[in-house]
């Protein structure tokens, strides 16, 4: 049986100072990323946290919101480094239309040195937006290939239409999350032993355990280790099974074979 443990590395909901500590807000535009607050309701409804988001604002040129340097730990082959965030596009309709225009682009990039960047996402008016669907959405990416290294992540919005249209497109960002998803295997008590009519099926376990079977009068009648699958045929009756991890009892079970 698998148990998943989430170990957080970074989380930002933009509820405090903007840009957040260690983050940078740069670009060629006069108006770059800004903090938007909607006191009456959470902008992302129940999909995200708080009442504040990062939002691009009106202007032409680029706006770049960048994380501080993030240390990604080494992981095992069964583990995953998760990078996720929520985004929301503006509403559409009279009198304003803030959709991405044909020349607008949003990129999400990652870098080890802050100079050489790799695209994780490239969105334009075609790939990002169709129709009037402006509901909050979550993006979840696997960045495990960057394990055991330092990285920066940035969101770049490029707007070329400010001088030619009456309304600018914009983009809302919230709940940036990076974590390690650790996979742990543990033995379920119900998986170690299974009964099949008058047979006892003993299944192998990841960790070697000792298994003993006792008769109802307390005599040991079978002893083994859980290193491989075994089928044991016993006479009808009541039996007690005890499974040990070193000297610790991990399972004590009474069974009945009829």
N, C-alpha and C positions, 0 to 999 in steps of 0.2 A: 504494500500500500504506500502511496506517495503522499508526503506532506510538503506543502509549499510555504516557504517563509520569505516575506518581503522585507529586505533591508534597505531602508531609504538612504539615498546619497544626497539628493537635492530636491527641495520643494519650494515653489514660489507661487503665491496667489495674488501678489501685487496689492496687498492691503495696507502696506506700510509706505515708507518713502519711495519716491520714484525718480530715477530708476532705483531699484533695490540695491542694497550694499554690494559692491563688487561688480555690478552690472554696468554696462556702458550703453549710451544712447547717442549714436553718431549718424553721419550721413551728409549728403549734399543739400538737403532741404533746410529751409528755415524752421518749418514745423515738422518735428520728427515724431517719435512715439510719445504718447502722452498717457497719463492715468485718467481713466474715466470712472466716475462714481455715480451710481444710481441709488440714492438712499431709499427710495420707495420699494424697491424689489431687487432681488439678485438678478443681474443681467443675464446670467446663464441659467436662471431658474434653478432646478434641483441638480443640473448636470455638473455644476462646479461650485466653487467656494466663495463666500464673501460677497461684497457689493462692488468690488473694484476689479478692473481689467486693464490690460495694456491695449492701447488702440492707436492705430496710425491716424494721422490727421491730414487736413487739406494742405496740399502743396505739390509741386512737381519735383522730381528727382528721387533720391534714395533715402530711406530711413532704416537704420540698422540697430536692432536691439540684441545685445550679446551678453551671455552669461559670464560669470567669473570663471577662472580656471577650475575644472572639476577633476578630481582624482578618481579614476575608475579602478577598482581593485582587481587582482587576478581572480579568475573563477575556474571552477571545474567544468568538464565537458557537459555535465547535466544541468548547469546553472545558466541563467540568462540575465543580461543587463537590459533593462527596460527603459525606454525614453518615451514619455507621453505628454500630451498637452491637449487642452480644449480650445476650439476656435468657433467663432460665429461670424457669419456674414450679415450685412445689414438687411433690413427689410426693404421691400421694393414696392413701388406704387406712387401714386400722386400724393404730394407734389414732387417728391424727391426720388431719384434713382441712384443709389450708391453702389451698384454692382461693379465688379471688375470690368474695366473697358478692355478693348482688344490689345492695347499696348501695356497693360498693367501686369505685373508679375510679383509673386511672393516666393521666396526661396528660404528653405531651412537647410543650414549647412553645419558641418562639423570640421574641426581642425585640431591637430595636436600642437601647433605652434603659433596659431593666430595669424599666419600669413598664407598658408596653403590650405585651401578649403575644398571639401567634397560635398556635393549636393546630396542631401537626404530626401528633399522634396523640392519640386519645381511646379508651381501652380500658376496658371494664367486664366483668362476669362473662360476658356473652353473646358479645361480640366478641373477647375475648382468650382465652377458655378453653372447651374442649369436651372432655369425657371425661378420660382420665388421661394425656394427652400432655404430659409434662413435659421433653421433650428441648430442648437448647439451640437457640435460633433466632437468626438474624441479621436485623436491620432495616437497610435501606439506603434513604436518602432523597436526593432531589436538592434542594439548597438554593441553586441557582445564582441565583435571583432576588434573593438577598441579597448578591450580589457587590459588591465595592468599598464595604463598610460594616463596622461593628463590631456584633457580635451576642453575646447571651447565650443559652444553651440550658439548660433545666431539666426535671427529672423530678418530677412532683408525684403523690404517692400519697395518696389520701383514703380513710380507713377509718372507717366508721360503726358497726362491729359489735362492737367489743371488749367492750362491756358486756353484750352479749346472747348471745354464743356462747362456747364453751369454747376454740376454737382460732382464731387470727387468720390471715388470708391474708397472704402475703408475695411478694416479687418480687426476683429477683436481676439485677444489672446488671454488665456487664463490657465491656472493650475498646471504649471510646468513641473514635471515629476520625473526623477531618475532614480532607479533602484536596482538592486540585485535580487532576482527571483531564485532562491536557493531551493533545490529539490532534495528532500530527505526521504529515504526509504525506511519504513519500519514494519515490523511484522504484526499483522492482525491476528489476534488470538483465534479468530474463526477460520483463518487460512492455514494454521499449522496442522490442525486435525480436522478431518472430515469423516463422517460415518456413511458407509454404503452397505446397507443390509447388515450382514454379520462381519463386515470388513471394516478395519480402521485404516484410513489413508493418512499417512504421515508425510507432509510436504516439506521440501527443503527450505531452509531459511537463509537470509543473507548472512546473519551472524550464527555461528554454530551454537546450537543449544542441546542440552541433554534432556532426554525424555524417558520417563519411567512409568510403567503401568502396574498397578497394584490390584490384587483381588479384593473382594469385599471384606475378607478377614485380615487384610493388611500385609499379605505376602506379595513380594515383588515377583512378577511373572515375566516381565520384559523390560529391557533397558537398551537404549540406542541413542544415536546422535542425529541431528537433523541436517546431515550433509547430503542426503539424496532422498528421492521419493521412495517410500516403502508402503506395501500393502500387507497388513497383518490380519490373519484370520483367527478369531477367538471363539470359544464356546459361548453359548447364550448365557447372559448374566449381567451383574453390575460390576463396573470397574472404576477405578480412580486413576486419573492421569495427572502427572505432575511434570511440568517443564521448567528447567533451571537455566538461568544465565549465570555462569559461574556458581555461586552458592545462593543466588537470589531466585526465588520462585516467581516466574513470570506468568504461569498459567496453572491453575488447579481446577480440574474438571471431572465431574462424575458422568459416566456414560452408561447407557443400557443397551445391550445387544439381545435381540429376541428373534 
